[in-house]
Amino acid sequence: MIGSIDYKEIETPEISFSREANIRSRDFDMLKEFLDRKVETFNQPAFITDDPISIPHQFSCRQDIEIAGFFSAIFSWGNRKTIIRKSMELMERMDHSPYSFILHHQENDLKNLVGFRHRTFNDTDLLYFVYFLQHHYRRFDSLEMAFLPDLHSNNEFIESALNHFNKYFFSLPDAPLRTFKHIASPMKKSTCKRLNMYLRWMVRKDDRGVDFGIWNNINPSTLICPIDLHVARVAKKIGLLNRSNANWLAAIELTGNLRDLDPEDPIKYDFALFGLGIIEHF
């Protein structure tokens, strides 16, 4: 259930709440209406240009979308312009054909990747990522299969999926220890913000043209909301999150409250929370 709101009075043209007030039925309806309106505002093609999701939108082949999206999501911390620029640089180093590069590169082609760096992600990490992706795509035609342990229709499925992906990703010989920090997992108490965002991109289906919805084995209702400091701040402000630390349990709490608003597609509210926090500075 959505909890109590613990903050000073907030007023917007859409909604007004008071400190320590419980969200009653009317307040619940107002909150849902407010967030639904924000979803409509931000879940549209105009959102794509300035977001890392713009990188996979440059491709039409499913595997290209998966690979470009995966790297863009993994790079998604810090300034969005820098994230997009570094993601574009990597696509250029892969001759704008990431799937073909991953699957068919020769050892000499890997020289194109040497010297790449984004924040703490360097060419050692990149070469292992390429090694893993080649290993995977030689066995499967979609990266979705890397996230599929035994299927369940609840939070535990996504938790199991992310833990499974982490173990599978680092199951190859000589995985660099320094690279482990770039693939989060619930078993490490991480929010797994970047991987949850990637799953949203690949799994959510609607007619707005932002998320791709190209994976069919994961139910959108089971997705977990990507949470960072900005999303957590907004969620606390409007009574959707009580936990003080942004960790996996906070992601579960927030998502559970979002499911009260829309059980079938709770993660659509990521657009609202992100837009309120980053774009509108709510």
C-alpha positions, 0 to 999 in steps of 0.5 A, spaced: 500 500 500 502 507 498 504 509 505 503 516 508 506 522 506 512 525 510 514 532 507 512 539 508 506 542 504 507 541 496 503 545 491 502 544 484 497 546 479 495 538 479 495 536 486 496 538 493 498 534 499 500 536 507 505 533 512 503 526 515 497 526 511 495 519 509 493 518 502 485 517 502 481 514 496 481 521 493 488 523 494 490 516 491 485 518 485 489 525 485 496 522 485 494 517 479 491 522 475 497 527 476 502 521 475 498 519 469 498 526 466 506 526 467 507 519 463 503 522 457 508 528 457 514 524 457 513 518 454 513 520 447 518 521 441 520 528 443 523 524 449 528 520 445 533 525 443 536 527 449 536 520 452 540 514 452 535 510 449 536 514 442 542 510 441 538 503 440 533 507 436 538 508 431 537 501 429 532 496 426 535 489 427 533 486 434 540 484 435 543 491 434 537 494 438 539 489 444 547 491 444 546 498 443 541 499 448 545 494 453 551 499 452 547 505 453 544 503 459 551 500 462 554 507 461 548 511 464 551 514 470 553 522 470 551 527 464 546 525 459 550 528 454 556 525 455 553 518 456 550 519 449 556 521 446 560 516 449 555 511 446 555 514 439 563 513 440 562 506 441 558 505 436 562 508 431 568 504 433 564 498 431 562 501 424 555 502 426 554 495 426 554 492 433 551 485 432 555 484 426 562 486 430 560 482 436 559 476 432 564 476 426 570 480 429 577 478 428 582 479 433 585 485 429 578 488 429 579 489 437 584 494 436 578 499 434 576 498 442 583 499 445 583 506 449 575 507 450 573 509 456 567 512 460 568 514 467 570 508 470 569 503 464 575 502 460 577 498 454 579 492 459 571 492 461 569 493 454 573 487 451 570 482 456 563 485 455 565 483 447 567 477 449 561 475 453 556 478 448 560 474 442 559 467 447 552 469 448 550 470 441 553 464 438 548 460 442 542 464 442 539 469 437 537 474 443 540 477 449 533 476 452 535 469 454 541 471 458 535 474 463 531 468 463 532 463 469 525 459 471 519 464 470 515 466 475 510 472 475 512 476 481 518 481 484 522 474 485 522 473 478 526 479 476 530 479 482 532 472 480 533 474 473 538 479 475 542 475 479 542 469 474 544 474 469 550 477 473 552 470 474 552 468 467 555 474 465 561 473 469 561 465 468 567 465 462 574 464 464 578 470 466 573 475 467 577 481 470 575 483 477 575 490 476 569 489 471 564 486 476 562 493 479 559 494 472 554 489 472 549 490 478 545 485 482 540 484 487 544 479 491 549 485 492 543 490 495 544 494 489 538 498 486 540 495 479 538 502 476 541 501 469 539 494 468 532 495 470 532 501 465 534 496 460 529 491 461 524 497 461 526 499 454 526 491 451 520 489 455 515 495 455 510 495 450 505 501 448 504 505 442 508 511 444 514 509 440 519 510 446 520 503 449 521 497 444 517 492 447 521 487 443 522 481 448 516 477 450 518 472 455 518 477 461 511 480 463 511 488 464 507 487 470 513 484 473 519 489 472 522 493 477 522 501 477 529 504 476 531 508 482 536 513 483 537 519 487 533 523 483 527 518 482 528 517 490 527 524 492 521 525 488 518 518 490 519 520 497 516 527 496 509 524 493 509 518 498 511 513 494 517 511 498 519 511 505 526 508 505 532 512 506 537 508 503 536 507 495 537 500 495 534 494 492 529 494 497 527 501 496 526 499 488 521 493 491 518 498 495 517 503 490 515 498 485 510 495 489 506 502 490 506 503 483 503 497 482 497 500 486 497 505 481 497 500 475 498 493 476 499 491 469 504 496 467 507 499 473 514 501 470 510 506 465 511 511 471 518 511 471 517 516 465 513 521 470 518 520 476 524 521 472 521 527 468 519 530 475 526 529 478 531 531 472 527 535 467 522 539 472 526 539 478 520 537 482 
